[in-house]
Amino acid sequence: MIPAVRSTIDVILWLTITAAEQSINLQPLKLHRLLYLAQAHYAAKNAGQKLMPATFLATKYGPLEPTMYHLLEAGPPPVTGRRPKAEIEDFLEVVLRKYGHHSAEFLDREIKKDGVFEVVFANYPNGEIPISMMAKAYASPNVRRVEVPKMSATGKKVSAWKPRQVAPTAKS
């Protein structure tokens, strides 16, 4: 299975930069919830395909992507990424607009409504949340779908995004 985006870091950078431009505060836990929701909605909309090469585990803290969790626990790393394709940016913009202004606690409640996390956690704590279950849950009429508009709420093209250059830090 080939994901739509080559790296989860590309999605994290896009979300972080775009959220900052929109004055949305993305703490690491909230960012993880957005990653999970983006992966689930994308899989539902695209016949179970992954948005990014991420594997989410059902942990006592909620769904976490373990590699990204460890990478982000000290804050965003000074890395560069590739800008996603326009249709992926459109999709991520909708996810950010729908969920970005909510707290991590609200996103936890939204995720629990899908039923997938709780089933996996109850049966396999710290087990992988299958993309097929995420796709099925978010394709359900009981879960509000994310629709990709051609224009943003302000009338601008949704795909407009200006990457910010991150200066490398000196290592000791």
C-alpha positions, -999 to 999 in steps of 0.1 A, spaced: 0 0 0 15 33 -11 4 63 11 -7 96 -4 21 114 13 57 101 15 63 110 51 42 117 82 66 146 89 54 163 58 18 162 72 30 174 106 49 203 91 20 213 70 -4 212 99 20 230 122 28 258 97 -8 262 86 -22 262 122 4 288 132 -7 310 103 -43 307 115 -34 313 151 -43 277 161 -22 263 190 -12 227 183 2 210 214 17 176 207 -13 157 220 -37 177 198 -15 172 168 -16 135 173 -54 136 174 -54 156 142 -31 131 126 -54 102 136 -85 120 124 -68 129 91 -57 93 86 -91 79 94 -111 104 72 -87 99 43 -89 61 45 -127 63 46 -128 86 16 -102 66 -4 -111 29 0 -88 22 29 -57 39 15 -34 56 40 -28 93 39 6 89 54 29 60 64 18 62 100 7 34 124 -14 44 153 -14 24 186 -43 23 211 -26 35 242 -39 46 276 -33 82 264 -54 76 232 -43 69 197 -6 77 192 18 72 164 48 60 184 76 73 162 61 108 159 53 108 196 90 104 205 101 128 178 77 155 190 79 152 228 105 179 230 87 201 205 88 203 167 121 191 153 142 214 130 135 194 98 123 203 64 97 185 45 80 183 11 49 203 4 20 178 -2 1 177 -35 -27 203 -39 -54 178 -33 -38 166 -1 -34 202 11 -71 207 4 -79 177 24 -57 187 53 -71 222 53 -106 208 57 -95 186 86 -77 215 103 -107 238 98 -131 212 112 -110 201 142 -81 225 147 -99 250 169 -110 223 194 -91 211 224 -73 178 226 -99 167 251 -127 174 226 -109 155 199 -105 126 223 -143 126 228 -148 127 190 -124 98 185 -141 77 211 -174 81 192 -159 61 163 -157 30 185 -125 18 169 -100 31 195 -120 17 224 -124 -17 209 -87 -21 201 -76 -7 234 -100 -30 254 -88 -61 235 -52 -52 227 -38 -24 248 -9 -7 229 -20 -27 198 -21 -13 163 -53 3 152 -60 -12 118 -65 12 89 -93 -10 77 -112 -4 109 -105 34 107 -118 35 71 -149 16 79 -158 37 110 -153 70 92 -172 59 61 -201 52 84 -231 76 83 -228 79 121 -195 97 118 -196 132 103 -176 131 71 -149 156 60 -158 171 27 -132 189 6 -144 222 -8 -127 240 -37 -126 273 -18 -119 281 18 -145 299 40 -128 332 32 -131 326 -6 -94 319 -12 -81 287 -28 -77 261 -1 -44 249 -16 -26 282 -8 3 275 16 36 291 21 62 269 38 83 286 64 120 278 63 133 262 95 169 272 103 190 242 115 201 244 151 237 240 161 244 207 177 270 204 205 
